[in-house]
Amino acid sequence: MLSRSNSKPDPQETIASAVRTLKAEQAALATLSKSLDDGLSGPFAKAVELIASISGRVIVTGVGKSGHIGSKTAATLSSTGTPSFFVHPAEANHGDLGMITRDDAILALSWSGETAELKGIVAYARRFSIPLIAITSGKTSTLAREANVVLALPEVPEACPHGLAPTTSTLLQLVIGDALSVALLEARGFTADHFRTFHPGGQLGAKLTHVRDIMHSGDRIPLVPAGSGMRGAILEISRKGFGCVGVIDEEECLIGIVTDGDLRRHMDSDILAMTVDEVMTRAPKTIGPDTLAVAALQIINSSAITNLMVVEGEKPVGIIHLHDLLRIGAA
């Protein structure tokens, strides 16, 4: 058993170690990128085409660290419009092969390409003519010879100083899995609305909520007609509680907004004797009801405001407050 040292790690050596790891992995990524300019581009395009053509799911498999990367790849594929799940090779050999159908494709990860545990699932793929895509650095390995498509990763040194712990190798597997997922996402025309369907919970789901779903509408919208006196406008601001009031013309189109900031800027004037036309900010920031909450949050933050009028055409149909975005967890 490895005994623990009582000596404290040297901070400079610790940082130096981190820098060496990062540099090793950056170099590996550069090598992988170069591979896509050379021999890897054709197989990669073929793998995307193959996966896009199946009517079933992508079955991802692998052992050890490759298995962990495979599990993440399956999750990323599924969340971006390509149905997928992870099957452990050992479990596959004990009944889980029944989860794989002729309509599926198998994505097998093995750095060496000689992982013994994969033999059962590879044989099953060949027996039932299930397409097999290999992610491996073993270009002439058993797995590569059996695969329909081989994504041959460049052989790069591990960041581990002993060259043993999977570090750089798993990074390349992770990156190629992400590249496949994103390429398929783009090929399928996967949109933010689709993304929301698969991510209804948490901050991501909140940001993908539409403004229409959280805006205040109808009588809750603070509005006054052009030419109104400021006394009535201030009462409307107080009644509706948004700290602002929209100004509409005879066609009920939004032409301006009076905010708390506008009131402060006219404190030295006889503001109660003025009309909203004299005080309002013209051409205020607005947003459409079908805009995503994340876009509303970006406008509010970048403009240093707390409210946005929601308009269809030029007519106000709602109002959204920063607190609405906080309430659903978008901010």
SVG drawing of the C-alpha trace seen along z (x, -y; Angstrom):
<svg xmlns="http://www.w3.org/2000/svg" viewBox="-57 -73 66 87">
<polyline fill="none" stroke="black" stroke-width="0.4" points="0.0,0.0 1.2,-3.5 2.1,-5.4 1.2,-9.0 3.9,-11.6 3.8,-14.0 5.6,-16.7 3.6,-19.5 3.5,-19.8 5.7,-22.6 3.4,-25.2 5.8,-26.0 6.2,-22.3 2.4,-21.9 1.8,-24.7 4.7,-23.4 3.0,-20.0 -0.3,-21.6 1.3,-23.5 3.0,-20.4 -0.3,-18.6 -2.1,-21.4 0.7,-21.7 0.7,-18.0 -3.0,-17.9 -3.0,-21.1 -0.3,-19.5 -2.5,-16.4 -5.5,-18.4 -3.4,-20.2 -2.4,-16.8 -6.0,-15.6 -7.0,-18.8 -4.3,-18.2 -5.5,-14.6 -8.9,-16.0 -7.0,-17.8 -5.4,-14.5 -6.7,-10.9 -9.3,-11.3 -11.7,-13.6 -13.1,-10.9 -13.9,-8.4 -15.4,-11.2 -17.7,-12.3 -18.7,-8.7 -19.4,-8.1 -21.7,-11.2 -23.5,-10.0 -23.9,-6.5 -25.3,-7.7 -27.6,-10.2 -29.0,-7.4 -30.1,-4.9 -33.6,-4.7 -32.5,-3.3 -30.1,-4.5 -26.4,-4.9 -25.2,-2.2 -21.9,-3.5 -19.7,-1.0 -16.2,-0.9 -14.4,0.3 -12.6,-1.6 -11.8,-5.2 -12.9,-4.7 -16.2,-3.5 -16.6,-6.7 -15.9,-8.8 -18.4,-6.6 -21.1,-7.2 -20.6,-11.0 -20.6,-10.8 -23.9,-8.9 -25.4,-11.5 -24.2,-14.3 -25.6,-12.6 -29.0,-12.1 -29.3,-15.6 -28.5,-17.0 -31.0,-15.1 -29.3,-11.7 -30.9,-9.0 -28.2,-7.1 -27.4,-5.1 -24.3,-3.4 -24.1,0.4 -21.2,1.8 -19.5,4.7 -19.6,7.0 -23.3,6.5 -23.8,7.0 -22.2,10.4 -24.8,11.2 -28.0,10.3 -27.8,6.6 -27.1,7.5 -30.9,7.8 -31.0,4.0 -29.3,3.6 -31.4,3.9 -30.6,4.2 -31.8,0.5 -29.0,-0.7 -25.3,-1.6 -22.6,-0.8 -19.9,-3.3 -17.0,-1.4 -14.2,-3.2 -10.9,-1.4 -7.6,-3.2 -5.7,0.0 -8.4,1.6 -7.6,4.9 -10.0,4.7 -11.0,8.3 -14.4,7.3 -15.5,5.9 -15.3,9.2 -18.9,10.2 -20.5,7.0 -18.3,6.8 -19.2,10.4 -22.9,9.6 -22.6,6.6 -21.0,8.7 -23.6,11.5 -26.6,9.2 -25.0,6.7 -25.2,3.8 -22.9,0.9 -19.9,0.6 -17.9,-2.6 -14.5,-2.3 -12.8,-5.1 -9.3,-3.8 -5.6,-4.6 -5.0,-1.0 -5.3,-1.4 -4.6,2.3 -6.2,3.6 -8.8,6.3 -11.5,3.6 -10.4,1.6 -10.4,4.6 -14.0,5.5 -15.4,1.9 -17.3,0.4 -15.8,-3.0 -12.6,-3.6 -11.9,-7.0 -8.2,-6.4 -6.9,-8.8 -3.3,-9.9 -1.0,-8.1 0.1,-10.8 1.9,-10.6 -0.1,-10.6 0.2,-13.6 0.9,-11.1 4.8,-11.2 4.8,-7.4 2.8,-7.2 0.3,-4.9 -2.8,-6.8 -5.2,-7.6 -5.2,-11.4 -4.4,-12.7 -5.9,-9.6 -9.2,-10.1 -9.2,-13.7 -9.0,-12.9 -11.8,-10.3 -13.9,-13.0 -13.2,-15.6 -14.0,-13.3 -17.2,-12.3 -18.2,-16.0 -17.2,-16.6 -19.5,-13.8 -22.4,-15.1 -22.1,-18.7 -21.7,-17.7 -24.9,-15.6 -26.7,-18.4 -25.9,-20.7 -26.7,-18.1 -30.2,-17.6 -30.9,-21.3 -31.2,-20.9 -32.5,-24.2 -32.6,-25.9 -36.3,-24.9 -35.4,-21.3 -32.7,-21.7 -35.3,-23.0 -37.4,-19.9 -34.5,-17.7 -33.4,-20.1 -36.6,-21.3 -35.0,-21.5 -32.4,-23.7 -30.8,-26.9 -30.4,-25.7 -34.1,-24.9 -35.0,-28.3 -32.8,-30.2 -34.6,-28.4 -38.0,-29.4 -39.8,-31.8 -40.6,-35.4 -44.3,-34.7 -44.3,-32.1 -43.3,-34.5 -44.3,-38.0 -47.0,-40.0 -49.8,-40.8 -53.3,-42.4 -54.1,-44.9 -50.8,-44.2 -48.9,-46.2 -48.2,-49.8 -49.4,-52.0 -50.6,-55.6 -51.5,-57.4 -49.2,-60.1 -50.0,-63.5 -50.9,-62.2 -49.8,-64.3 -47.0,-63.1 -49.3,-62.9 -51.3,-60.1 -48.2,-58.4 -46.6,-58.3 -49.9,-56.8 -49.7,-54.1 -46.1,-53.4 -47.0,-53.1 -50.1,-50.9 -48.4,-48.4 -45.2,-48.2 -42.7,-47.8 -40.9,-51.1 -41.9,-52.3 -44.8,-53.0 -45.0,-52.7 -46.3,-55.4 -48.6,-54.5 -49.9,-56.6 -53.4,-56.6 -52.7,-53.3 -51.6,-51.8 -48.0,-51.5 -45.3,-51.9 -43.4,-55.2 -41.6,-55.6 -41.2,-54.7 -41.0,-56.6 -38.7,-55.0 -37.5,-55.8 -34.4,-57.1 -36.4,-59.5 -38.1,-60.8 -34.8,-61.3 -33.4,-63.3 -36.3,-65.7 -36.4,-66.2 -35.2,-69.8 -38.2,-70.5 -41.9,-70.9 -42.4,-67.4 -46.1,-67.2 -46.8,-70.0 -45.1,-68.1 -46.5,-65.6 -45.1,-62.1 -43.9,-63.2 -41.5,-65.6 -40.1,-63.1 -40.1,-59.7 -37.2,-57.9 -38.1,-57.4 -37.4,-54.2 -37.0,-52.1 -35.5,-48.6 -38.1,-46.0 -38.3,-42.2 -40.6,-39.9 -42.8,-37.3 -41.1,-34.3 -37.6,-35.4 -35.8,-33.1 -35.4,-34.2 -31.6,-34.0 -31.8,-36.7 -34.0,-38.9 -31.4,-38.4 -28.6,-39.5 -30.4,-42.7 -31.3,-43.6 -27.7,-43.0 -26.0,-44.8 -28.4,-47.8 -28.3,-48.1 -32.1,-48.1 -34.6,-46.1 -37.6,-45.9 -38.3,-45.1 -41.5,-45.9 -42.7,-42.9 -44.1,-43.9 -45.6,-42.3 -45.0,-44.6 -44.9,-47.9 -47.8,-47.1 -47.0,-46.2 -48.4,-42.8 -46.5,-42.3 -43.7,-43.4 -40.9,-41.3 -38.9,-42.2 -35.5,-41.0 -37.2,-39.4 -39.2,-37.2 -35.9,-35.8 -34.6,-35.4 -37.7,-33.6 -37.4,-30.9 -33.7,-30.6 -32.4,-32.1 -30.1,-34.5"/>
</svg>
